[in-house]
Protein backbone atom coordinates (compact mmCIF):
# COMPACT_ATOMS: atom_id res chain seq x y z
CA UNK A 1 0.00 0.00 0.00
CA UNK A 2 2.83 2.37 0.90
CA UNK A 3 4.55 1.71 -2.46
CA UNK A 4 1.37 2.61 -4.37
CA UNK A 5 1.04 5.84 -2.44
CA UNK A 6 4.67 6.78 -3.14
CA UNK A 7 4.30 5.86 -6.83
CA UNK A 8 1.13 8.02 -7.04
CA UNK A 9 2.98 10.97 -5.46
CA UNK A 10 5.90 10.62 -7.89
CA UNK A 11 3.56 10.41 -10.88
CA UNK A 12 1.59 13.46 -9.68
CA UNK A 13 4.76 15.47 -9.21
CA UNK A 14 6.05 14.47 -12.67
CA UNK A 15 2.74 15.42 -14.25
CA UNK A 16 2.73 18.78 -12.45
CA UNK A 17 6.27 19.49 -13.54
CA UNK A 18 5.46 18.57 -17.15
CA UNK A 19 2.39 20.81 -17.17
CA UNK A 20 4.44 23.69 -15.71
CA UNK A 21 7.22 23.17 -18.24
CA UNK A 22 4.75 23.06 -21.12
CA UNK A 23 3.09 26.26 -19.90
CA UNK A 24 6.45 28.02 -19.66
CA UNK A 25 7.36 26.95 -23.19
CA UNK A 26 3.97 28.06 -24.50
CA UNK A 27 4.21 31.46 -22.82
CA UNK A 28 7.75 31.89 -24.10
CA UNK A 29 6.57 31.20 -27.62
CA UNK A 30 3.72 33.68 -27.21
CA UNK A 31 6.00 36.41 -25.91
CA UNK A 32 8.38 35.85 -28.82
CA UNK A 33 5.50 36.22 -31.24
CA UNK A 34 4.49 39.52 -29.66
CA UNK A 35 1.17 38.30 -28.26
CA UNK A 36 1.98 39.45 -24.74
CA UNK A 37 4.00 42.58 -25.43
CA UNK A 38 2.58 45.62 -23.61
CA UNK A 39 1.01 48.26 -25.76
CA UNK A 40 2.58 51.69 -25.69
CA UNK A 41 0.49 54.51 -24.31
CA UNK A 42 -0.52 57.08 -26.91
CA UNK A 43 1.76 60.11 -27.01
CA UNK A 44 0.06 63.27 -25.83
CA UNK A 45 1.11 66.69 -27.04
CA UNK A 46 2.57 68.81 -24.22
CA UNK A 47 0.55 71.85 -23.25
CA UNK A 48 2.02 75.35 -23.47
CA UNK A 49 2.47 75.29 -19.68
CA UNK A 50 4.48 72.07 -19.87
CA UNK A 51 6.64 73.38 -22.77
CA UNK A 52 7.67 76.60 -21.07
CA UNK A 53 11.36 76.90 -20.27
CA UNK A 54 12.58 76.17 -16.78
CA UNK A 55 12.39 79.28 -14.59
CA UNK A 56 15.56 80.21 -12.71
CA UNK A 57 15.79 82.78 -9.98
CA UNK A 58 17.52 86.01 -10.91
CA UNK A 59 21.22 85.78 -10.17
CA UNK A 60 21.22 81.99 -9.84
CA UNK A 61 24.56 80.46 -10.76
CA UNK A 62 23.37 76.85 -10.51
CA UNK A 63 24.08 74.84 -13.63
CA UNK A 64 22.90 71.45 -14.77
CA UNK A 65 24.91 68.66 -13.17
CA UNK A 66 27.30 66.70 -15.37
CA UNK A 67 25.78 63.81 -17.32
CA UNK A 68 27.91 61.32 -15.38
CA UNK A 69 26.88 62.66 -11.93
CA UNK A 70 26.24 59.86 -9.44
CA UNK A 71 26.64 61.35 -5.95
CA UNK A 72 24.70 64.02 -4.09
CA UNK A 73 27.78 66.27 -4.15
CA UNK A 74 28.01 65.97 -7.94
CA UNK A 75 24.32 66.86 -8.35
CA UNK A 76 24.56 69.87 -6.00
CA UNK A 77 25.64 72.68 -8.34
CA UNK A 78 24.48 75.64 -6.21
CA UNK A 79 27.37 77.93 -5.23
CA UNK A 80 28.32 78.51 -1.60
CA UNK A 81 27.51 82.23 -1.98
CA UNK A 82 24.00 81.41 -3.20
CA UNK A 83 23.51 79.00 -0.28
CA UNK A 84 24.65 81.62 2.23
CA UNK A 85 22.28 84.19 0.73
CA UNK A 86 19.40 81.69 0.92
CA UNK A 87 20.13 80.96 4.58
CA UNK A 88 20.10 84.67 5.49
CA UNK A 89 17.22 85.68 7.75
CA UNK A 90 14.19 87.20 6.01
CA UNK A 91 14.31 91.00 5.71
CA UNK A 92 10.88 91.30 7.35
CA UNK A 93 9.57 88.06 8.90
CA UNK A 94 6.44 89.89 10.05
CA UNK A 95 5.57 90.46 6.39
CA UNK A 96 5.63 86.74 5.66
CA UNK A 97 2.49 84.70 5.22
CA UNK A 98 2.44 81.00 6.07
CA UNK A 99 1.05 78.89 3.23
CA UNK A 100 1.01 75.72 5.31
CA UNK A 101 2.83 72.48 5.87
CA UNK A 102 3.65 70.01 3.13
CA UNK A 103 5.32 66.62 2.95
CA UNK A 104 8.31 66.73 0.62
CA UNK A 105 10.19 64.16 -1.35
CA UNK A 106 13.39 64.57 -3.30
CA UNK A 107 12.70 66.23 -6.64
CA UNK A 108 14.52 65.65 -9.91
CA UNK A 109 18.23 65.95 -8.99
CA UNK A 110 19.10 66.96 -12.55
CA UNK A 111 17.15 70.24 -12.10
CA UNK A 112 19.63 72.70 -10.56
CA UNK A 113 18.93 75.37 -7.99
CA UNK A 114 17.05 75.93 -4.75
CA UNK A 115 13.37 75.22 -5.40
CA UNK A 116 10.21 73.61 -4.08
CA UNK A 117 7.54 72.29 -6.45
CA UNK A 118 4.31 72.52 -4.49
CA UNK A 119 0.54 72.76 -4.96
CA UNK A 120 0.52 75.50 -2.28
CA UNK A 121 1.30 78.16 -4.92
CA UNK A 122 -0.31 78.95 -8.25
CA UNK A 123 2.59 80.87 -9.80
CA UNK A 124 6.37 80.90 -9.56
CA UNK A 125 7.46 83.11 -6.66
CA UNK A 126 10.12 83.51 -4.03
CA UNK A 127 9.43 82.08 -0.60
CA UNK A 128 10.99 80.45 2.43
CA UNK A 129 10.89 76.84 3.61
CA UNK A 130 11.55 75.80 7.21
CA UNK A 131 12.42 72.40 8.68
CA UNK A 132 13.29 71.71 12.34
CA UNK A 133 14.63 75.20 13.04
CA UNK A 134 16.51 75.56 9.74
CA UNK A 135 15.13 77.59 6.86
CA UNK A 136 16.14 78.85 3.44
CA UNK A 137 14.78 81.17 0.78
CA UNK A 138 14.01 79.43 -2.48
CA UNK A 139 11.86 79.52 -5.57
CA UNK A 140 8.35 78.10 -5.09
CA UNK A 141 7.06 76.45 -8.27
CA UNK A 142 3.44 75.40 -8.79
CA UNK A 143 2.42 71.80 -9.50
CA UNK A 144 -1.01 70.29 -9.98
CA UNK A 145 -2.74 68.73 -7.01
CA UNK A 146 -4.76 69.47 -3.93
CA UNK A 147 -3.19 71.75 -1.32
CA UNK A 148 -2.85 68.65 0.86
CA UNK A 149 -0.84 66.80 -1.80
CA UNK A 150 2.90 66.37 -1.36
CA UNK A 151 5.68 68.51 -2.80
CA UNK A 152 9.08 67.94 -4.40
CA UNK A 153 12.23 69.76 -3.31
CA UNK A 154 15.59 70.16 -5.02
CA UNK A 155 18.52 68.18 -3.69
CA UNK A 156 20.43 71.37 -2.87
CA UNK A 157 17.46 72.81 -0.94
CA UNK A 158 16.90 69.64 1.08
CA UNK A 159 20.57 69.53 2.05
CA UNK A 160 20.57 73.23 2.90
CA UNK A 161 17.74 72.92 5.44
CA UNK A 162 18.97 69.58 6.77
CA UNK A 163 16.02 67.51 5.52
CA UNK A 164 16.79 63.82 5.02
CA UNK A 165 16.99 62.88 1.34
CA UNK A 166 15.58 59.39 1.82
CA UNK A 167 12.66 60.34 4.07
CA UNK A 168 9.39 62.23 3.61
CA UNK A 169 9.85 65.20 5.95
CA UNK A 170 7.16 67.78 6.63
CA UNK A 171 8.24 71.40 6.00
CA UNK A 172 6.58 74.78 6.53
CA UNK A 173 6.20 77.07 3.51
CA UNK A 174 6.10 80.89 3.65
CA UNK A 175 5.79 83.70 1.08
CA UNK A 176 6.45 87.42 1.41
CA UNK A 177 8.90 89.14 3.69
Backbone as CSV, one residue per row, in Angstrom:
resi,resn,N_x,N_y,N_z,CA_x,CA_y,CA_z,C_x,C_y,C_z
1,UNK,0.825,-1.184,0.000,0.000,0.000,0.000,0.880,1.263,0.000
2,UNK,1.934,1.231,0.804,2.833,2.370,0.903,3.529,2.629,-0.434
3,UNK,3.896,1.558,-1.163,4.552,1.712,-2.464,3.626,2.379,-3.477
4,UNK,2.341,1.994,-3.457,1.371,2.608,-4.375,1.219,4.096,-4.105
5,UNK,1.177,4.439,-2.829,1.039,5.838,-2.437,2.255,6.625,-2.922
6,UNK,3.442,6.098,-2.704,4.670,6.777,-3.141,4.707,6.898,-4.662
7,UNK,4.311,5.823,-5.373,4.296,5.864,-6.831,3.308,6.932,-7.310
8,UNK,2.138,7.016,-6.689,1.131,8.023,-7.044,1.697,9.432,-6.853
9,UNK,2.391,9.663,-5.744,2.976,10.974,-5.459,4.033,11.324,-6.513
10,UNK,4.874,10.364,-6.872,5.899,10.622,-7.890,5.254,10.949,-9.235
11,UNK,4.241,10.163,-9.608,3.558,10.410,-10.880,2.883,11.784,-10.892
12,UNK,2.257,12.157,-9.780,1.589,13.455,-9.678,2.604,14.586,-9.802
13,UNK,3.731,14.432,-9.137,4.764,15.469,-9.209,5.312,15.588,-10.630
14,UNK,5.556,14.434,-11.294,6.047,14.473,-12.672,5.043,15.164,-13.591
15,UNK,3.776,14.815,-13.422,2.736,15.418,-14.254,2.684,16.923,-14.030
16,UNK,2.746,17.345,-12.776,2.726,18.782,-12.451,3.918,19.504,-13.051
17,UNK,5.077,18.861,-12.970,6.274,19.490,-13.535,6.163,19.580,-15.047
18,UNK,5.612,18.556,-15.686,5.459,18.573,-17.145,4.481,19.664,-17.568
19,UNK,3.369,19.776,-16.847,2.394,20.810,-17.168,3.026,22.197,-17.013
20,UNK,3.770,22.409,-15.935,4.442,23.689,-15.712,5.454,23.995,-16.793
21,UNK,6.223,22.980,-17.190,7.217,23.166,-18.235,6.547,23.493,-19.564
22,UNK,5.464,22.799,-19.873,4.751,23.061,-21.124,4.162,24.471,-21.130
23,UNK,3.644,24.913,-19.981,3.086,26.262,-19.898,4.183,27.309,-20.105
24,UNK,5.344,27.071,-19.509,6.449,28.017,-19.660,6.892,28.104,-21.113
25,UNK,6.968,26.959,-21.787,7.359,26.950,-23.194,6.315,27.681,-24.030
26,UNK,5.040,27.415,-23.740,3.971,28.060,-24.504,3.991,29.573,-24.304
27,UNK,4.164,30.023,-23.074,4.210,31.461,-22.816,5.429,32.091,-23.465
28,UNK,6.541,31.390,-23.442,7.747,31.894,-24.095,7.526,32.070,-25.584
29,UNK,6.863,31.112,-26.194,6.570,31.201,-27.621,5.633,32.366,-27.908
30,UNK,4.655,32.563,-27.012,3.717,33.676,-27.212,4.413,35.014,-27.074
31,UNK,5.335,35.122,-26.100,6.002,36.412,-25.913,6.938,36.701,-27.075
32,UNK,7.535,35.647,-27.649,8.383,35.847,-28.818,7.575,36.307,-30.016
33,UNK,6.327,35.847,-30.095,5.501,36.219,-31.235,4.898,37.607,-31.074
34,UNK,5.026,38.186,-29.891,4.485,39.521,-29.656,3.094,39.524,-29.076
35,UNK,2.531,38.356,-28.777,1.169,38.298,-28.258,1.039,38.991,-26.901
36,UNK,2.085,38.915,-26.083,1.979,39.453,-24.739,2.821,40.703,-24.530
37,UNK,3.236,41.351,-25.576,4.004,42.577,-25.430,3.065,43.704,-25.021
38,UNK,3.460,44.519,-24.033,2.582,45.618,-23.610,2.429,46.654,-24.719
39,UNK,1.262,47.216,-24.784,1.006,48.264,-25.763,1.532,49.584,-25.226
40,UNK,2.082,50.389,-26.097,2.582,51.695,-25.692,1.418,52.657,-25.544
41,UNK,1.529,53.498,-24.519,0.493,54.512,-24.311,0.576,55.536,-25.442
42,UNK,-0.564,56.070,-25.853,-0.522,57.084,-26.914,0.238,58.323,-26.437
43,UNK,0.979,58.913,-27.325,1.760,60.106,-27.009,0.826,61.306,-27.005
44,UNK,0.887,62.072,-25.913,0.061,63.271,-25.825,0.936,64.489,-26.061
45,UNK,0.397,65.439,-26.778,1.105,66.691,-27.041,1.203,67.469,-25.729
46,UNK,2.379,68.013,-25.431,2.566,68.807,-24.220,1.834,70.136,-24.348
47,UNK,1.243,70.561,-23.250,0.550,71.852,-23.250,1.574,72.985,-23.242
48,UNK,1.119,74.190,-23.479,2.017,75.350,-23.475,2.674,75.501,-22.108
49,UNK,1.932,75.197,-21.042,2.466,75.294,-19.677,3.611,74.302,-19.483
50,UNK,3.457,73.095,-20.025,4.485,72.073,-19.872,5.699,72.363,-20.746
51,UNK,5.530,73.097,-21.854,6.636,73.377,-22.768,7.444,74.598,-22.367
52,UNK,6.960,75.363,-21.400,7.671,76.601,-21.073,9.053,76.282,-20.519
53,UNK,10.008,77.156,-20.757,11.364,76.905,-20.274,11.415,76.934,-18.751
54,UNK,12.379,76.250,-18.219,12.581,76.168,-16.779,12.902,77.557,-16.219
55,UNK,12.140,77.972,-15.215,12.386,79.276,-14.591,13.583,79.155,-13.653
56,UNK,14.436,80.179,-13.649,15.559,80.206,-12.713,15.542,81.535,-12.014
57,UNK,15.782,81.521,-10.706,15.793,82.781,-9.977,16.853,83.722,-10.528
58,UNK,16.562,85.011,-10.443,17.520,86.009,-10.909,18.817,85.857,-10.131
59,UNK,19.923,85.865,-10.819,21.221,85.775,-10.174,21.643,84.362,-9.816
60,UNK,20.865,83.363,-10.173,21.224,81.988,-9.844,22.409,81.553,-10.696
61,UNK,23.382,80.953,-10.051,24.556,80.458,-10.755,24.513,78.954,-10.918
62,UNK,23.469,78.307,-10.422,23.366,76.854,-10.509,23.308,76.425,-11.964
63,UNK,24.064,75.388,-12.276,24.081,74.842,-13.628,23.614,73.400,-13.573
64,UNK,23.299,72.860,-14.729,22.899,71.453,-14.771,24.080,70.607,-14.319
65,UNK,23.804,69.537,-13.574,24.909,68.662,-13.166,25.486,67.927,-14.370
66,UNK,26.710,67.435,-14.247,27.302,66.700,-15.366,26.501,65.438,-15.666
67,UNK,26.551,64.982,-16.901,25.784,63.807,-17.324,26.194,62.557,-16.553
68,UNK,27.437,62.503,-16.106,27.907,61.318,-15.381,27.801,61.475,-13.861
69,UNK,27.038,62.449,-13.379,26.880,62.662,-11.932,26.236,61.440,-11.289
70,UNK,26.777,61.021,-10.147,26.243,59.860,-9.438,26.030,60.126,-7.951
71,UNK,26.741,61.094,-7.387,26.643,61.348,-5.949,25.880,62.643,-5.694
72,UNK,25.415,62.802,-4.465,24.703,64.023,-4.090,25.589,65.245,-4.300
73,UNK,26.860,65.139,-3.983,27.782,66.270,-4.150,27.916,66.654,-5.617
74,UNK,27.901,65.673,-6.516,28.014,65.969,-7.942,26.741,66.619,-8.478
75,UNK,25.585,66.273,-7.909,24.319,66.856,-8.353,24.091,68.250,-7.766
76,UNK,24.734,68.577,-6.648,24.559,69.873,-5.999,25.452,70.901,-6.676
77,UNK,24.856,71.706,-7.567,25.641,72.682,-8.337,25.403,74.122,-7.874
78,UNK,24.742,74.299,-6.744,24.482,75.640,-6.208,25.755,76.140,-5.525
79,UNK,26.141,77.381,-5.799,27.370,77.935,-5.226,27.212,78.185,-3.721
80,UNK,28.336,78.244,-3.039,28.323,78.510,-1.596,27.748,79.894,-1.302
81,UNK,28.043,80.875,-2.166,27.510,82.229,-1.980,25.985,82.222,-2.066
82,UNK,25.454,81.487,-3.039,24.002,81.410,-3.202,23.361,80.708,-1.992
83,UNK,24.032,79.702,-1.470,23.513,78.998,-0.284,23.509,79.919,0.930
84,UNK,24.574,80.693,1.093,24.647,81.622,2.227,23.558,82.687,2.115
85,UNK,23.326,83.184,0.925,22.276,84.189,0.728,20.899,83.595,1.036
86,UNK,20.686,82.347,0.665,19.402,81.691,0.916,19.178,81.441,2.408
87,UNK,20.246,81.227,3.144,20.131,80.962,4.578,19.957,82.241,5.391
88,UNK,20.219,83.393,4.784,20.098,84.669,5.494,18.666,84.837,6.005
89,UNK,18.548,85.460,7.152,17.223,85.682,7.750,16.374,86.560,6.833
90,UNK,15.068,86.359,6.836,14.195,87.204,6.012,14.313,88.670,6.421
91,UNK,14.213,89.564,5.439,14.309,90.998,5.714,13.215,91.441,6.679
92,UNK,12.005,90.917,6.503,10.878,91.299,7.349,10.003,90.074,7.616
93,UNK,10.348,89.275,8.648,9.571,88.063,8.904,8.112,88.360,9.237
94,UNK,7.832,89.566,9.729,6.438,89.890,10.055,5.607,90.048,8.785
95,UNK,6.273,90.309,7.659,5.567,90.461,6.392,5.334,89.139,5.682
96,UNK,5.826,88.054,6.280,5.629,86.744,5.665,4.226,86.208,5.945
97,UNK,3.779,85.365,5.040,2.493,84.696,5.218,2.741,83.199,5.092
98,UNK,2.277,82.444,6.095,2.440,80.996,6.068,1.434,80.391,5.094
99,UNK,1.931,79.583,4.164,1.046,78.892,3.228,0.572,77.559,3.793
100,UNK,1.373,76.993,4.687,1.007,75.723,5.305,2.160,74.753,5.330
101,UNK,1.850,73.560,5.799,2.829,72.483,5.871,2.632,71.570,4.666
102,UNK,3.728,70.967,4.221,3.648,70.012,3.127,4.703,68.937,3.322
103,UNK,4.376,67.731,2.918,5.320,66.617,2.949,6.133,66.691,1.665
104,UNK,7.458,66.619,1.802,8.309,66.732,0.621,9.078,65.447,0.364
105,UNK,9.298,65.224,-0.913,10.193,64.155,-1.347,11.266,64.804,-2.206
106,UNK,12.302,64.062,-2.467,13.387,64.569,-3.301,12.887,64.746,-4.722
107,UNK,13.085,65.942,-5.263,12.698,66.229,-6.638,13.753,65.727,-7.608
108,UNK,13.604,66.077,-8.857,14.521,65.651,-9.908,15.909,66.240,-9.639
109,UNK,16.906,65.408,-9.311,18.228,65.945,-8.988,18.948,66.577,-10.177
110,UNK,18.445,66.349,-11.395,19.100,66.963,-12.551,18.631,68.401,-12.766
111,UNK,17.608,68.845,-12.010,17.153,70.242,-12.099,17.923,71.047,-11.055
112,UNK,18.785,71.958,-11.502,19.634,72.698,-10.564,18.870,73.772,-9.805
113,UNK,19.467,74.227,-8.717,18.933,75.371,-7.986,18.285,75.016,-6.663
114,UNK,17.761,76.055,-6.025,17.053,75.930,-4.748,15.580,76.160,-5.047
115,UNK,14.776,75.109,-5.033,13.369,75.224,-5.401,12.520,74.198,-4.665
116,UNK,11.223,74.513,-4.627,10.212,73.608,-4.083,9.048,73.601,-5.064
117,UNK,8.709,72.436,-5.597,7.539,72.290,-6.454,6.390,71.885,-5.535
118,UNK,5.365,72.729,-5.469,4.307,72.521,-4.485,2.949,72.974,-5.010
119,UNK,1.884,72.297,-4.588,0.545,72.761,-4.958,0.068,73.925,-4.081
120,UNK,0.896,74.390,-3.161,0.522,75.499,-2.284,0.594,76.851,-2.983
121,UNK,1.219,76.903,-4.168,1.295,78.164,-4.918,0.715,77.954,-6.309
122,UNK,0.257,79.047,-6.910,-0.315,78.952,-8.254,0.562,79.618,-9.305
123,UNK,1.642,80.261,-8.866,2.586,80.866,-9.801,3.985,80.801,-9.185
124,UNK,4.991,80.922,-10.037,6.371,80.901,-9.560,6.608,82.152,-8.732
125,UNK,7.157,81.979,-7.542,7.461,83.112,-6.664,8.526,82.723,-5.652
126,UNK,9.122,83.750,-5.059,10.116,83.507,-4.031,9.421,83.264,-2.698
127,UNK,9.991,82.376,-1.910,9.428,82.078,-0.605,10.508,81.541,0.316
128,UNK,10.067,81.017,1.433,10.988,80.451,2.426,10.410,79.137,2.891
129,UNK,11.294,78.154,3.126,10.889,76.837,3.605,11.653,76.560,4.887
130,UNK,10.936,76.083,5.909,11.552,75.804,7.209,11.384,74.330,7.567
131,UNK,12.438,73.791,8.222,12.423,72.403,8.678,13.254,72.306,9.948
132,UNK,12.622,71.941,11.046,13.293,71.709,12.341,14.272,72.833,12.709
133,UNK,13.816,74.069,12.633,14.630,75.204,13.038,15.545,75.755,11.961
134,UNK,15.692,75.080,10.870,16.505,75.558,9.742,15.558,76.069,8.667
135,UNK,15.969,77.108,7.958,15.134,77.590,6.861,16.013,78.179,5.769
136,UNK,15.426,78.286,4.581,16.139,78.852,3.440,15.143,79.466,2.473
137,UNK,15.586,80.547,1.835,14.782,81.172,0.781,14.989,80.361,-0.486
138,UNK,13.909,80.172,-1.229,14.005,79.426,-2.479,12.844,79.765,-3.387
139,UNK,12.918,79.294,-4.603,11.856,79.517,-5.567,10.747,78.490,-5.322
140,UNK,9.518,78.971,-5.232,8.351,78.100,-5.086,7.722,77.962,-6.462
141,UNK,7.585,76.734,-6.933,7.057,76.454,-8.266,5.734,75.700,-8.139
142,UNK,4.732,76.083,-8.901,3.441,75.395,-8.787,3.442,74.026,-9.473
143,UNK,2.709,73.089,-8.869,2.423,71.799,-9.502,0.949,71.509,-9.277
144,UNK,0.388,70.660,-10.120,-1.014,70.290,-9.978,-1.212,69.429,-8.743
145,UNK,-2.380,69.567,-8.151,-2.738,68.735,-7.010,-3.456,69.542,-5.958
146,UNK,-4.093,68.824,-5.054,-4.763,69.474,-3.929,-3.714,70.088,-3.014
147,UNK,-4.120,71.088,-2.246,-3.189,71.750,-1.323,-2.615,70.759,-0.313
148,UNK,-3.324,69.659,-0.092,-2.847,68.654,0.858,-1.925,67.633,0.213
149,UNK,-1.734,67.733,-1.102,-0.836,66.804,-1.797,0.609,67.116,-1.432
150,UNK,1.489,66.196,-1.681,2.896,66.373,-1.364,3.602,67.295,-2.336
151,UNK,4.852,67.602,-2.009,5.677,68.514,-2.796,7.006,67.841,-3.104
152,UNK,7.756,68.437,-4.039,9.084,67.943,-4.399,10.088,69.076,-4.200
153,UNK,11.219,68.741,-3.604,12.233,69.755,-3.311,13.555,69.376,-3.964
154,UNK,14.288,70.405,-4.389,15.589,70.156,-5.015,16.549,69.547,-4.002
155,UNK,17.499,68.808,-4.519,18.522,68.176,-3.691,19.269,69.231,-2.881
156,UNK,19.673,70.317,-3.546,20.426,71.374,-2.868,19.615,71.989,-1.730
157,UNK,18.319,72.207,-1.964,17.465,72.814,-0.935,17.279,71.875,0.247
158,UNK,17.076,70.595,-0.031,16.900,69.641,1.076,18.157,69.586,1.933
159,UNK,19.319,69.563,1.296,20.567,69.534,2.054,20.757,70.822,2.844
160,UNK,20.380,71.940,2.253,20.571,73.235,2.895,19.773,73.362,4.195
161,UNK,18.557,72.822,4.223,17.743,72.925,5.438,17.878,71.689,6.331
162,UNK,18.717,70.752,5.942,18.970,69.580,6.767,17.878,68.526,6.711
163,UNK,17.074,68.526,5.658,16.016,67.514,5.516,16.632,66.227,4.972
164,UNK,16.230,65.093,5.506,16.790,63.823,5.018,16.338,63.528,3.588
165,UNK,17.278,63.128,2.751,16.991,62.883,1.340,16.156,61.626,1.118
166,UNK,16.263,60.668,2.016,15.579,59.387,1.824,14.325,59.261,2.675
167,UNK,13.851,60.347,3.232,12.661,60.340,4.074,11.600,61.231,3.431
168,UNK,10.457,61.337,4.060,9.390,62.230,3.609,9.131,63.237,4.723
169,UNK,10.014,64.227,4.870,9.853,65.195,5.953,8.719,66.190,5.674
170,UNK,8.176,66.747,6.739,7.157,67.780,6.630,7.838,69.120,6.848
171,UNK,7.628,70.064,5.922,8.236,71.395,6.001,7.131,72.454,6.041
172,UNK,7.497,73.648,6.522,6.583,74.782,6.532,6.985,75.698,5.378
173,UNK,5.962,76.229,4.682,6.201,77.066,3.510,5.657,78.459,3.758
174,UNK,6.461,79.486,3.448,6.100,80.885,3.649,6.332,81.678,2.371
175,UNK,5.555,82.756,2.173,5.794,83.705,1.084,5.821,85.096,1.690
176,UNK,6.380,86.033,0.932,6.453,87.421,1.413,7.703,87.655,2.213
177,UNK,7.759,88.822,2.832,8.904,89.135,3.685,9.929,89.779,2.891
